[in-house]
Amino acid sequence: MVGEPRRSSISVVTRAVHDRGGRPADAPIDRSEHDLADWEILMDSLENALEGRGVMNTDEMRRGIESMAPSDYESASYYERWLFTTETILEEKGILAPGELDARLAS
Amino acid sequence: MTFAAGDDVVVSSRAHSGHHRTPGYLKGRKGTVLRVHERFRNPETRAYGGDGLPKERLYLVGFALSGGDQVLADIFEHWLEKAA
């Protein structure tokens, strides 16, 4: 444990799903390297292009990820979370219409 | 700036529902300021489309672990309180 907890307050801190530092884990952390799929590389490029153009920023991106339902967050991969937040933030800004991506992918 | 290197501080454990970068496992913990960083745009407003201004002071804070190691974390000034 770190430092001296202040008994009166430490127990009331509510932690969102992403705020997981120091939590016990069910299994050892998988630290093995893995190859990125093409879509993951594209996702990284798209996100960085949007930030480079000033369409969205890193803090918005993080906030969008933190808004995921805990069960979705836990089951999503790293870049699936990026996809979720990019779609969420772009819809919020009116750049994408709700459901627009799904509709265009289905057509 | 409010704090200087060597100052003992406590990370605020106040409730906060919006985006912030202060790790939950450090809230309520006592540490020591190791370095005074620059001021940076505030991610708590930038996360909602704001410009993050005024910039907030960031500090490198060390939290002692048993065995002589320490956890190092960058914490914004408005999350730090003077240690009693």
N, CA and C atoms of all chains as a GROMACS GRO file, in nm:
protein
  573
    1MET      N    1   0.084  -0.119   0.000
    1MET     CA    2   0.000   0.000   0.000
    1MET      C    3   0.088   0.124   0.000
    2VAL      N    4   0.031   0.231  -0.047
    2VAL     CA    5   0.106   0.355  -0.064
    2VAL      C    6   0.073   0.451   0.051
    3GLY      N    7   0.176   0.501   0.118
    3GLY     CA    8   0.157   0.607   0.217
    3GLY      C    9   0.060   0.570   0.327
    4GLU      N   10   0.005   0.670   0.388
    4GLU     CA   11  -0.088   0.651   0.499
    4GLU      C   12  -0.227   0.692   0.455
    5PRO      N   13  -0.320   0.597   0.442
    5PRO     CA   14  -0.455   0.637   0.404
    5PRO      C   15  -0.521   0.719   0.513
    6ARG      N   16  -0.596   0.819   0.469
    6ARG     CA   17  -0.673   0.895   0.569
    6ARG      C   18  -0.802   0.816   0.590
    7ARG      N   19  -0.814   0.757   0.705
    7ARG     CA   20  -0.920   0.661   0.732
    7ARG      C   21  -1.059   0.713   0.696
    8SER      N   22  -1.081   0.842   0.719
    8SER     CA   23  -1.215   0.895   0.704
    8SER      C   24  -1.259   0.904   0.558
    9SER      N   25  -1.164   0.908   0.464
    9SER     CA   26  -1.204   0.944   0.329
    9SER      C   27  -1.170   0.841   0.223
   10ILE      N   28  -1.070   0.759   0.245
   10ILE     CA   29  -1.020   0.677   0.135
   10ILE      C   30  -1.127   0.579   0.088
   11SER      N   31  -1.214   0.537   0.178
   11SER     CA   32  -1.310   0.434   0.142
   11SER      C   33  -1.426   0.488   0.058
   12VAL      N   34  -1.446   0.618   0.055
   12VAL     CA   35  -1.560   0.672  -0.016
   12VAL      C   36  -1.529   0.710  -0.161
   13VAL      N   37  -1.402   0.701  -0.200
   13VAL     CA   38  -1.368   0.738  -0.336
   13VAL      C   39  -1.430   0.637  -0.432
   14THR      N   40  -1.508   0.688  -0.526
   14THR     CA   41  -1.569   0.603  -0.628
   14THR      C   42  -1.477   0.600  -0.749
   15ARG      N   43  -1.445   0.481  -0.794
   15ARG     CA   44  -1.352   0.470  -0.906
   15ARG      C   45  -1.424   0.414  -1.027
   16ALA      N   46  -1.409   0.486  -1.139
   16ALA     CA   47  -1.469   0.438  -1.264
   16ALA      C   48  -1.390   0.318  -1.316
   17VAL      N   49  -1.446   0.253  -1.416
   17VAL     CA   50  -1.393   0.126  -1.462
   17VAL      C   51  -1.249   0.138  -1.514
   18HIS      N   52  -1.218   0.253  -1.574
   18HIS     CA   53  -1.084   0.268  -1.632
   18HIS      C   54  -0.978   0.295  -1.526
   19ASP      N   55  -1.021   0.335  -1.406
   19ASP     CA   56  -0.928   0.381  -1.301
   19ASP      C   57  -0.886   0.259  -1.220
   20ARG      N   58  -0.802   0.174  -1.281
   20ARG     CA   59  -0.783   0.041  -1.224
   20ARG      C   60  -0.649   0.020  -1.157
   21GLY      N   61  -0.564   0.120  -1.155
   21GLY     CA   62  -0.434   0.104  -1.092
   21GLY      C   63  -0.448   0.058  -0.947
   22GLY      N   64  -0.370  -0.042  -0.908
   22GLY     CA   65  -0.371  -0.087  -0.770
   22GLY      C   66  -0.479  -0.188  -0.737
   23ARG      N   67  -0.566  -0.216  -0.834
   23ARG     CA   68  -0.670  -0.316  -0.807
   23ARG      C   69  -0.613  -0.457  -0.820
   24PRO      N   70  -0.665  -0.549  -0.739
   24PRO     CA   71  -0.618  -0.688  -0.758
   24PRO      C   72  -0.662  -0.740  -0.895
   25ALA      N   73  -0.583  -0.826  -0.953
   25ALA     CA   74  -0.616  -0.885  -1.082
   25ALA      C   75  -0.649  -1.032  -1.065
   26ASP      N   76  -0.735  -1.084  -1.154
   26ASP     CA   77  -0.771  -1.226  -1.148
   26ASP      C   78  -0.659  -1.314  -1.200
   27ALA      N   79  -0.583  -1.258  -1.292
   27ALA     CA   80  -0.478  -1.337  -1.357
   27ALA      C   81  -0.358  -1.247  -1.381
   28PRO      N   82  -0.242  -1.306  -1.403
   28PRO     CA   83  -0.126  -1.223  -1.437
   28PRO      C   84  -0.153  -1.139  -1.562
   29ILE      N   85  -0.096  -1.021  -1.569
   29ILE     CA   86  -0.114  -0.936  -1.686
   29ILE      C   87  -0.041  -0.998  -1.805
   30ASP      N   88  -0.112  -1.008  -1.918
   30ASP     CA   89  -0.053  -1.062  -2.040
   30ASP      C   90   0.034  -0.954  -2.104
   31ARG      N   91   0.163  -0.970  -2.096
   31ARG     CA   92   0.255  -0.868  -2.147
   31ARG      C   93   0.318  -0.910  -2.280
   32SER      N   94   0.263  -1.014  -2.341
   32SER     CA   95   0.321  -1.058  -2.467
   32SER      C   96   0.288  -0.960  -2.579
   33GLU      N   97   0.380  -0.944  -2.672
   33GLU     CA   98   0.357  -0.858  -2.788
   33GLU      C   99   0.265  -0.930  -2.886
   34HIS      N  100   0.192  -0.852  -2.964
   34HIS     CA  101   0.109  -0.914  -3.066
   34HIS      C  102   0.106  -0.823  -3.188
   35ASP      N  103   0.079  -0.884  -3.303
   35ASP     CA  104   0.072  -0.806  -3.426
   35ASP      C  105  -0.057  -0.725  -3.429
   36LEU      N  106  -0.050  -0.608  -3.486
   36LEU     CA  107  -0.170  -0.526  -3.503
   36LEU      C  108  -0.240  -0.564  -3.632
   37ALA      N  109  -0.372  -0.569  -3.627
   37ALA     CA  110  -0.450  -0.589  -3.748
   37ALA      C  111  -0.449  -0.459  -3.829
   38ASP      N  112  -0.476  -0.471  -3.958
   38ASP     CA  113  -0.477  -0.351  -4.044
   38ASP      C  114  -0.573  -0.244  -3.991
   39TRP      N  115  -0.691  -0.289  -3.945
   39TRP     CA  116  -0.790  -0.190  -3.900
   39TRP      C  117  -0.741  -0.116  -3.775
   40GLU      N  118  -0.658  -0.183  -3.694
   40GLU     CA  119  -0.607  -0.117  -3.574
   40GLU      C  120  -0.508  -0.007  -3.611
   41ILE      N  121  -0.427  -0.034  -3.712
   41ILE     CA  122  -0.332   0.068  -3.758
   41ILE      C  123  -0.409   0.186  -3.819
   42LEU      N  124  -0.515   0.153  -3.894
   42LEU     CA  125  -0.597   0.260  -3.953
   42LEU      C  126  -0.668   0.341  -3.844
   43MET      N  127  -0.711   0.271  -3.740
   43MET     CA  128  -0.779   0.339  -3.629
   43MET      C  129  -0.684   0.439  -3.564
   44ASP      N  130  -0.561   0.398  -3.545
   44ASP     CA  131  -0.460   0.487  -3.485
   44ASP      C  132  -0.438   0.608  -3.576
   45SER      N  133  -0.427   0.582  -3.707
   45SER     CA  134  -0.404   0.691  -3.802
   45SER      C  135  -0.520   0.789  -3.803
   46LEU      N  136  -0.642   0.734  -3.806
   46LEU     CA  137  -0.762   0.818  -3.812
   46LEU      C  138  -0.771   0.907  -3.688
   47GLU      N  139  -0.751   0.847  -3.574
   47GLU     CA  140  -0.758   0.921  -3.448
   47GLU      C  141  -0.654   1.034  -3.445
   48ASN      N  142  -0.533   1.002  -3.486
   48ASN     CA  143  -0.428   1.104  -3.485
   48ASN      C  144  -0.453   1.213  -3.589
   49ALA      N  145  -0.512   1.175  -3.702
   49ALA     CA  146  -0.546   1.275  -3.803
   49ALA      C  147  -0.654   1.370  -3.749
   50LEU      N  148  -0.754   1.312  -3.680
   50LEU     CA  149  -0.861   1.396  -3.624
   50LEU      C  150  -0.806   1.492  -3.519
   51GLU      N  151  -0.712   1.444  -3.440
   51GLU     CA  152  -0.650   1.532  -3.339
   51GLU      C  153  -0.562   1.636  -3.406
   52GLY      N  154  -0.488   1.593  -3.509
   52GLY     CA  155  -0.400   1.686  -3.579
   52GLY      C  156  -0.477   1.798  -3.648
   53ARG      N  157  -0.598   1.768  -3.692
   53ARG     CA  158  -0.682   1.869  -3.756
   53ARG      C  159  -0.763   1.949  -3.655
   54GLY      N  160  -0.750   1.916  -3.527
   54GLY     CA  161  -0.823   1.991  -3.425
   54GLY      C  162  -0.970   1.955  -3.415
   55VAL      N  163  -1.008   1.838  -3.470
   55VAL     CA  164  -1.148   1.796  -3.465
   55VAL      C  165  -1.183   1.746  -3.325
   56MET      N  166  -1.092   1.670  -3.265
   56MET     CA  167  -1.111   1.626  -3.127
   56MET      C  168  -0.974   1.622  -3.060
   57ASN      N  169  -0.973   1.619  -2.927
   57ASN     CA  170  -0.845   1.617  -2.857
   57ASN      C  171  -0.833   1.493  -2.768
   58THR      N  172  -0.714   1.472  -2.717
   58THR     CA  173  -0.685   1.351  -2.639
   58THR      C  174  -0.774   1.339  -2.516
   59ASP      N  175  -0.803   1.453  -2.452
   59ASP     CA  176  -0.885   1.446  -2.330
   59ASP      C  177  -1.029   1.408  -2.362
   60GLU      N  178  -1.079   1.458  -2.475
   60GLU     CA  179  -1.213   1.415  -2.519
   60GLU      C  180  -1.212   1.265  -2.550
   61MET      N  181  -1.105   1.223  -2.615
   61MET     CA  182  -1.094   1.082  -2.651
   61MET      C  183  -1.096   0.994  -2.526
   62ARG      N  184  -1.021   1.034  -2.425
   62ARG     CA  185  -1.018   0.956  -2.301
   62ARG      C  186  -1.155   0.959  -2.234
   63ARG      N  187  -1.218   1.076  -2.232
   63ARG     CA  188  -1.348   1.088  -2.166
   63ARG      C  189  -1.452   0.998  -2.235
   64GLY      N  190  -1.443   0.989  -2.368
   64GLY     CA  191  -1.534   0.901  -2.440
   64GLY      C  192  -1.514   0.755  -2.402
   65ILE      N  193  -1.390   0.714  -2.388
   65ILE     CA  194  -1.362   0.576  -2.346
   65ILE      C  195  -1.417   0.552  -2.205
   66GLU      N  196  -1.400   0.652  -2.119
   66GLU     CA  197  -1.445   0.636  -1.981
   66GLU      C  198  -1.597   0.631  -1.971
   67SER      N  199  -1.666   0.671  -2.077
   67SER     CA  200  -1.812   0.669  -2.074
   67SER      C  201  -1.868   0.533  -2.117
   68MET      N  202  -1.781   0.441  -2.156
   68MET     CA  203  -1.828   0.309  -2.197
   68MET      C  204  -1.893   0.237  -2.079
   69ALA      N  205  -1.996   0.160  -2.108
   69ALA     CA  206  -2.055   0.075  -2.004
   69ALA      C  207  -1.946  -0.020  -1.956
   70PRO      N  208  -1.937  -0.042  -1.825
   70PRO     CA  209  -1.828  -0.125  -1.772
   70PRO      C  210  -1.813  -0.259  -1.842
   71SER      N  211  -1.925  -0.324  -1.875
   71SER     CA  212  -1.914  -0.456  -1.939
   71SER      C  213  -1.856  -0.443  -2.079
   72ASP      N  214  -1.894  -0.335  -2.151
   72ASP     CA  215  -1.837  -0.311  -2.284
   72ASP      C  216  -1.688  -0.281  -2.274
   73TYR      N  217  -1.655  -0.197  -2.174
   73TYR     CA  218  -1.514  -0.160  -2.154
   73TYR      C  219  -1.431  -0.285  -2.131
   74GLU      N  220  -1.479  -0.373  -2.045
   74GLU     CA  221  -1.401  -0.492  -2.009
   74GLU      C  222  -1.383  -0.587  -2.126
   75SER      N  223  -1.483  -0.594  -2.215
   75SER     CA  224  -1.474  -0.692  -2.323
   75SER      C  225  -1.409  -0.632  -2.448
   76ALA      N  226  -1.392  -0.500  -2.454
   76ALA     CA  227  -1.336  -0.438  -2.574
   76ALA      C  228  -1.184  -0.442  -2.572
   77SER      N  229  -1.126  -0.454  -2.690
   77SER     CA  230  -0.981  -0.445  -2.702
   77SER      C  231  -0.941  -0.297  -2.702
   78TYR      N  232  -0.811  -0.274  -2.698
   78TYR     CA  233  -0.758  -0.137  -2.693
   78TYR      C  234  -0.815  -0.050  -2.806
   79TYR      N  235  -0.801  -0.098  -2.929
   79TYR     CA  236  -0.846  -0.014  -3.042
   79TYR      C  237  -0.997  -0.019  -3.062
   80GLU      N  238  -1.063  -0.121  -3.011
   80GLU     CA  239  -1.210  -0.116  -3.012
   80GLU      C  240  -1.258   0.000  -2.923
   81ARG      N  241  -1.186   0.027  -2.816
   81ARG     CA  242  -1.220   0.142  -2.731
   81ARG      C  243  -1.196   0.272  -2.808
   82TRP      N  244  -1.089   0.277  -2.885
   82TRP     CA  245  -1.064   0.396  -2.966
   82TRP      C  246  -1.176   0.418  -3.067
   83LEU      N  247  -1.220   0.308  -3.129
   83LEU     CA  248  -1.330   0.318  -3.225
   83LEU      C  249  -1.456   0.370  -3.156
   84PHE      N  250  -1.486   0.315  -3.040
   84PHE     CA  251  -1.604   0.357  -2.965
   84PHE      C  252  -1.598   0.507  -2.936
   85THR      N  253  -1.486   0.556  -2.886
   85THR     CA  254  -1.480   0.697  -2.847
   85THR      C  255  -1.480   0.788  -2.969
   86THR      N  256  -1.416   0.746  -3.076
   86THR     CA  257  -1.414   0.831  -3.196
   86THR      C  258  -1.556   0.848  -3.249
   87GLU      N  259  -1.630   0.738  -3.258
   87GLU     CA  260  -1.768   0.746  -3.306
   87GLU      C  261  -1.852   0.830  -3.209
   88THR      N  262  -1.833   0.809  -3.078
   88THR     CA  263  -1.909   0.882  -2.977
   88THR      C  264  -1.885   1.033  -2.985
   89ILE      N  265  -1.758   1.071  -2.991
   89ILE     CA  266  -1.725   1.214  -2.991
   89ILE      C  267  -1.768   1.280  -3.123
   90LEU      N  268  -1.750   1.210  -3.234
   90LEU     CA  269  -1.790   1.268  -3.363
   90LEU      C  270  -1.941   1.283  -3.372
   91GLU      N  271  -2.015   1.189  -3.312
   91GLU     CA  272  -2.162   1.204  -3.307
   91GLU      C  273  -2.200   1.322  -3.217
   92GLU      N  274  -2.130   1.334  -3.106
   92GLU     CA  275  -2.156   1.444  -3.013
   92GLU      C  276  -2.136   1.580  -3.081
   93LYS      N  277  -2.038   1.587  -3.168
   93LYS     CA  278  -2.006   1.713  -3.235
   93LYS      C  279  -2.089   1.733  -3.362
   94GLY      N  280  -2.174   1.634  -3.393
   94GLY     CA  281  -2.260   1.649  -3.509
   94GLY      C  282  -2.191   1.619  -3.641
   95ILE      N  283  -2.071   1.563  -3.633
   95ILE     CA  284  -1.996   1.532  -3.756
   95ILE      C  285  -2.047   1.401  -3.815
   96LEU      N  286  -2.082   1.308  -3.728
   96LEU     CA  287  -2.150   1.186  -3.769
   96LEU      C  288  -2.291   1.191  -3.713
   97ALA      N  289  -2.387   1.144  -3.793
   97ALA     CA  290  -2.523   1.130  -3.740
   97ALA      C  291  -2.530   1.000  -3.661
   98PRO      N  292  -2.617   0.995  -3.558
   98PRO     CA  293  -2.631   0.870  -3.484
   98PRO      C  294  -2.665   0.755  -3.578
   99GLY      N  295  -2.590   0.648  -3.568
   99GLY     CA  296  -2.618   0.531  -3.652
   99GLY      C  297  -2.564   0.540  -3.792
  100GLU      N  298  -2.501   0.652  -3.827
  100GLU     CA  299  -2.455   0.672  -3.966
  100GLU      C  300  -2.353   0.567  -4.008
  101LEU      N  301  -2.258   0.537  -3.919
  101LEU     CA  302  -2.157   0.438  -3.955
  101LEU      C  303  -2.220   0.302  -3.979
  102ASP      N  304  -2.309   0.262  -3.886
  102ASP     CA  305  -2.373   0.131  -3.900
  102ASP      C  306  -2.452   0.123  -4.031
  103ALA      N  307  -2.524   0.231  -4.062
  103ALA     CA  308  -2.606   0.232  -4.184
  103ALA      C  309  -2.518   0.220  -4.308
  104ARG      N  310  -2.406   0.292  -4.308
  104ARG     CA  311  -2.321   0.289  -4.427
  104ARG      C  312  -2.247   0.156  -4.440
  105LEU      N  313  -2.216   0.095  -4.325
  105LEU     CA  314  -2.150  -0.035  -4.330
  105LEU      C  315  -2.245  -0.143  -4.378
  106ALA      N  316  -2.375  -0.123  -4.350
  106ALA     CA  317  -2.473  -0.224  -4.388
  106ALA      C  318  -2.511  -0.213  -4.535
  107SER      N  319  -2.490  -0.098  -4.594
  107SER     CA  320  -2.537  -0.077  -4.731
  107SER      C  321  -2.440  -0.135  -4.833
  108MET      N  322   0.335   2.959  -0.747
  108MET     CA  323   0.300   2.819  -0.722
  108MET      C  324   0.277   2.798  -0.574
  109THR      N  325   0.193   2.701  -0.543
  109THR     CA  326   0.154   2.677  -0.405
  109THR      C  327   0.252   2.586  -0.333
  110PHE      N  328   0.305   2.489  -0.402
  110PHE     CA  329   0.392   2.390  -0.339
  110PHE      C  330   0.532   2.397  -0.398
  111ALA      N  331   0.629   2.357  -0.315
  111ALA     CA  332   0.768   2.353  -0.359
  111ALA      C  333   0.822   2.212  -0.337
  112ALA      N  334   0.930   2.181  -0.403
  112ALA     CA  335   0.993   2.050  -0.383
  112ALA      C  336   1.022   2.030  -0.235
  113GLY      N  337   0.989   1.914  -0.183
  113GLY     CA  338   1.009   1.884  -0.042
  113GLY      C  339   0.884   1.900   0.042
  114ASP      N  340   0.782   1.967  -0.012
  114ASP     CA  341   0.658   1.984   0.064
  114ASP      C  342   0.581   1.853   0.073
  115ASP      N  343   0.527   1.827   0.191
  115ASP     CA  344   0.439   1.711   0.208
  115ASP      C  345   0.297   1.749   0.169
  116VAL      N  346   0.234   1.664   0.091
  116VAL     CA  347   0.100   1.693   0.040
  116VAL      C  348   0.012   1.569   0.056
  117VAL      N  349  -0.119   1.591   0.049
  117VAL     CA  350  -0.215   1.482   0.047
  117VAL      C  351  -0.299   1.498  -0.079
  118VAL      N  352  -0.322   1.388  -0.149
  118VAL     CA  353  -0.408   1.393  -0.268
  118VAL      C  354  -0.554   1.399  -0.222
  119SER      N  355  -0.626   1.496  -0.275
  119SER     CA  356  -0.766   1.512  -0.236
  119SER      C  357  -0.846   1.386  -0.267
  120SER      N  358  -0.937   1.355  -0.177
  120SER     CA  359  -1.025   1.239  -0.202
  120SER      C  360  -1.168   1.286  -0.221
  121ARG      N  361  -1.185   1.412  -0.264
  121ARG     CA  362  -1.320   1.463  -0.287
  121ARG      C  363  -1.386   1.388  -0.402
  122ALA      N  364  -1.519   1.388  -0.397
  122ALA     CA  365  -1.595   1.323  -0.504
  122ALA      C  366  -1.578   1.402  -0.634
  123HIS      N  367  -1.569   1.332  -0.744
  123HIS     CA  368  -1.556   1.398  -0.875
  123HIS      C  369  -1.608   1.301  -0.979
  124SER      N  370  -1.712   1.340  -1.049
  124SER     CA  371  -1.773   1.245  -1.141
  124SER      C  372  -1.721   1.258  -1.284
  125GLY      N  373  -1.666   1.373  -1.319
  125GLY     CA  374  -1.624   1.393  -1.458
  125GLY      C  375  -1.484   1.341  -1.485
  126HIS      N  376  -1.438   1.367  -1.607
  126HIS     CA  377  -1.304   1.322  -1.645
  126HIS      C  378  -1.198   1.391  -1.561
  127HIS      N  379  -1.106   1.314  -1.509
  127HIS     CA  380  -0.989   1.369  -1.442
  127HIS      C  381  -0.879   1.265  -1.446
  128ARG      N  382  -0.757   1.312  -1.420
  128ARG     CA  383  -0.640   1.227  -1.441
  128ARG      C  384  -0.575   1.186  -1.310
  129THR      N  385  -0.646   1.201  -1.200
  129THR     CA  386  -0.591   1.168  -1.068
  129THR      C  387  -0.627   1.023  -1.035
  130PRO      N  388  -0.527   0.935  -1.021
  130PRO     CA  389  -0.558   0.794  -0.998
  130PRO      C  390  -0.627   0.771  -0.864
  131GLY      N  391  -0.730   0.688  -0.865
  131GLY     CA  392  -0.806   0.661  -0.745
  131GLY      C  393  -0.721   0.602  -0.633
  132TYR      N  394  -0.621   0.523  -0.669
  132TYR     CA  395  -0.544   0.456  -0.565
  132TYR      C  396  -0.453   0.553  -0.489
  133LEU      N  397  -0.441   0.677  -0.538
  133LEU     CA  398  -0.359   0.776  -0.466
  133LEU      C  399  -0.444   0.873  -0.386
  134LYS      N  400  -0.575   0.872  -0.405
  134LYS     CA  401  -0.660   0.969  -0.335
  134LYS      C  402  -0.657   0.943  -0.185
  135GLY      N  403  -0.634   1.049  -0.109
  135GLY     CA  404  -0.623   1.037   0.036
  135GLY      C  405  -0.484   0.997   0.083
  136ARG      N  406  -0.393   0.977  -0.012
  136ARG     CA  407  -0.257   0.933   0.026
  136ARG      C  408  -0.165   1.053   0.043
  137LYS      N  409  -0.071   1.034   0.132
  137LYS     CA  410   0.027   1.139   0.160
  137LYS      C  411   0.153   1.115   0.078
  138GLY      N  412   0.205   1.222   0.021
  138GLY     CA  413   0.326   1.212  -0.059
  138GLY      C  414   0.411   1.336  -0.041
  139THR      N  415   0.520   1.341  -0.116
  139THR     CA  416   0.612   1.455  -0.110
  139THR      C  417   0.635   1.509  -0.250
  140VAL      N  418   0.625   1.640  -0.265
  140VAL     CA  419   0.652   1.702  -0.395
  140VAL      C  420   0.800   1.684  -0.427
  141LEU      N  421   0.828   1.625  -0.543
  141LEU     CA  422   0.967   1.603  -0.584
  141LEU      C  423   1.012   1.706  -0.687
  142ARG      N  424   0.916   1.754  -0.767
  142ARG     CA  425   0.952   1.847  -0.874
  142ARG      C  426   0.831   1.932  -0.908
  143VAL      N  427   0.855   2.058  -0.937
  143VAL     CA  428   0.747   2.146  -0.982
  143VAL      C  429   0.754   2.152  -1.134
  144HIS      N  430   0.651   2.097  -1.198
  144HIS     CA  431   0.646   2.101  -1.344
  144HIS      C  432   0.592   2.236  -1.390
  145GLU      N  433   0.576   2.247  -1.522
  145GLU     CA  434   0.513   2.365  -1.580
  145GLU      C  435   0.363   2.361  -1.556
  146ARG      N  436   0.296   2.462  -1.608
  146ARG     CA  437   0.149   2.462  -1.604
  146ARG      C  438   0.099   2.410  -1.739
  147PHE      N  439  -0.007   2.331  -1.732
  147PHE     CA  440  -0.061   2.270  -1.853
  147PHE      C  441  -0.211   2.295  -1.862
  148ARG      N  442  -0.262   2.288  -1.984
  148ARG     CA  443  -0.408   2.300  -2.002
  148ARG      C  444  -0.479   2.195  -1.920
  149ASN      N  445  -0.592   2.230  -1.865
  149ASN     CA  446  -0.665   2.144  -1.771
  149ASN      C  447  -0.746   2.038  -1.846
  150PRO      N  448  -0.709   1.911  -1.830
  150PRO     CA  449  -0.781   1.806  -1.904
  150PRO      C  450  -0.927   1.792  -1.860
  151GLU      N  451  -0.959   1.844  -1.743
  151GLU     CA  452  -1.096   1.827  -1.692
  151GLU      C  453  -1.197   1.912  -1.768
  152THR      N  454  -1.151   2.023  -1.825
  152THR     CA  455  -1.241   2.102  -1.910
  152THR      C  456  -1.217   2.073  -2.058
  153ARG      N  457  -1.092   2.042  -2.091
  153ARG     CA  458  -1.058   2.009  -2.230
  153ARG      C  459  -1.133   1.884  -2.276
  154ALA      N  460  -1.162   1.795  -2.182
  154ALA     CA  461  -1.231   1.670  -2.215
  154ALA      C  462  -1.374   1.694  -2.261
  155TYR      N  463  -1.426   1.816  -2.238
  155TYR     CA  464  -1.564   1.847  -2.277
  155TYR      C  465  -1.566   1.956  -2.384
  156GLY      N  466  -1.456   1.967  -2.458
  156GLY     CA  467  -1.451   2.060  -2.570
  156GLY      C  468  -1.401   2.199  -2.535
  157GLY      N  469  -1.367   2.222  -2.408
  157GLY     CA  470  -1.313   2.351  -2.367
  157GLY      C  471  -1.168   2.367  -2.408
  158ASP      N  472  -1.114   2.488  -2.385
  158ASP     CA  473  -0.975   2.512  -2.424
  158ASP      C  474  -0.876   2.473  -2.312
  159GLY      N  475  -0.929   2.433  -2.195
  159GLY     CA  476  -0.840   2.390  -2.087
  159GLY      C  477  -0.771   2.504  -2.014
  160LEU      N  478  -0.812   2.627  -2.042
  160LEU     CA  479  -0.751   2.742  -1.977
  160LEU      C  480  -0.836   2.786  -1.857
  161PRO      N  481  -0.782   2.840  -1.752
  161PRO     CA  482  -0.638   2.866  -1.735
  161PRO      C  483  -0.559   2.737  -1.714
  162LYS      N  484  -0.432   2.744  -1.752
  162LYS     CA  485  -0.344   2.630  -1.730
  162LYS      C  486  -0.329   2.605  -1.580
  163GLU      N  487  -0.312   2.478  -1.546
  163GLU     CA  488  -0.298   2.439  -1.406
  163GLU      C  489  -0.157   2.384  -1.381
  164ARG      N  490  -0.106   2.414  -1.263
  164ARG     CA  491   0.029   2.367  -1.227
  164ARG      C  492   0.029   2.216  -1.204
  165LEU      N  493   0.132   2.150  -1.256
  165LEU     CA  494   0.147   2.006  -1.238
  165LEU      C  495   0.270   1.980  -1.151
  166TYR      N  496   0.260   1.880  -1.065
  166TYR     CA  497   0.372   1.845  -0.976
  166TYR      C  498   0.405   1.697  -0.990
  167LEU      N  499   0.533   1.666  -0.978
  167LEU     CA  500   0.574   1.526  -0.963
  167LEU      C  501   0.574   1.496  -0.813
  168VAL      N  502   0.493   1.398  -0.774
  168VAL     CA  503   0.480   1.365  -0.632
  168VAL      C  504   0.525   1.221  -0.610
  169GLY      N  505   0.602   1.201  -0.505
  169GLY     CA  506   0.648   1.066  -0.468
  169GLY      C  507   0.570   1.014  -0.349
  170PHE      N  508   0.531   0.887  -0.356
  170PHE     CA  509   0.455   0.822  -0.249
  170PHE      C  510   0.536   0.703  -0.201
  171ALA      N  511   0.574   0.705  -0.073
  171ALA     CA  512   0.666   0.603  -0.020
  171ALA      C  513   0.598   0.467  -0.011
  172LEU      N  514   0.671   0.365  -0.050
  172LEU     CA  515   0.627   0.226  -0.033
  172LEU      C  516   0.717   0.162   0.073
  173SER      N  517   0.666   0.058   0.135
  173SER     CA  518   0.752  -0.015   0.227
  173SER      C  519   0.868  -0.075   0.147
  174GLY      N  520   0.985  -0.079   0.207
  174GLY     CA  521   1.100  -0.134   0.137
  174GLY      C  522   1.184  -0.028   0.069
  175GLY      N  523   1.140   0.098   0.076
  175GLY     CA  524   1.222   0.206   0.024
  175GLY      C  525   1.189   0.248  -0.118
  176ASP      N  526   1.104   0.175  -0.187
  176ASP     CA  527   1.061   0.218  -0.320
  176ASP      C  528   0.958   0.328  -0.308
  177GLN      N  529   0.930   0.394  -0.420
  177GLN     CA  530   0.821   0.490  -0.419
  177GLN      C  531   0.747   0.490  -0.551
  178VAL      N  532   0.620   0.524  -0.542
  178VAL     CA  533   0.536   0.545  -0.660
  178VAL      C  534   0.552   0.692  -0.699
  179LEU      N  535   0.576   0.719  -0.827
  179LEU     CA  536   0.587   0.856  -0.876
  179LEU      C  537   0.464   0.886  -0.961
  180ALA      N  538   0.403   1.001  -0.939
  180ALA     CA  539   0.286   1.037  -1.018
  180ALA      C  540   0.284   1.188  -1.041
  181ASP      N  541   0.239   1.228  -1.159
  181ASP     CA  542   0.216   1.370  -1.188
  181ASP      C  543   0.074   1.405  -1.146
  182ILE      N  544   0.062   1.502  -1.056
  182ILE     CA  545  -0.068   1.539  -1.002
  182ILE      C  546  -0.088   1.690  -1.018
  183PHE      N  547  -0.206   1.729  -1.066
  183PHE     CA  548  -0.235   1.872  -1.080
  183PHE      C  549  -0.256   1.937  -0.943
  184GLU      N  550  -0.223   2.065  -0.938
  184GLU     CA  551  -0.227   2.139  -0.811
  184GLU      C  552  -0.364   2.135  -0.744
  185HIS      N  553  -0.471   2.142  -0.823
  185HIS     CA  554  -0.603   2.148  -0.761
  185HIS      C  555  -0.646   2.013  -0.704
  186TRP      N  556  -0.562   1.912  -0.716
  186TRP     CA  557  -0.589   1.783  -0.650
  186TRP      C  558  -0.500   1.763  -0.528
  187LEU      N  559  -0.419   1.862  -0.495
  187LEU     CA  560  -0.327   1.848  -0.382
  187LEU      C  561  -0.368   1.940  -0.267
  188GLU      N  562  -0.349   1.890  -0.147
  188GLU     CA  563  -0.372   1.969  -0.024
  188GLU      C  564  -0.245   1.963   0.058
  189LYS      N  565  -0.226   2.067   0.137
  189LYS     CA  566  -0.110   2.068   0.227
  189LYS      C  567  -0.129   1.958   0.332
  190ALA      N  568  -0.026   1.878   0.354
  190ALA     CA  569  -0.037   1.770   0.454
  190ALA      C  570  -0.041   1.829   0.593
  191ALA      N  571  -0.124   1.770   0.680
  191ALA     CA  572  -0.138   1.820   0.817
  191ALA      C  573  -0.009   1.795   0.893
   0.00000   0.00000   0.00000
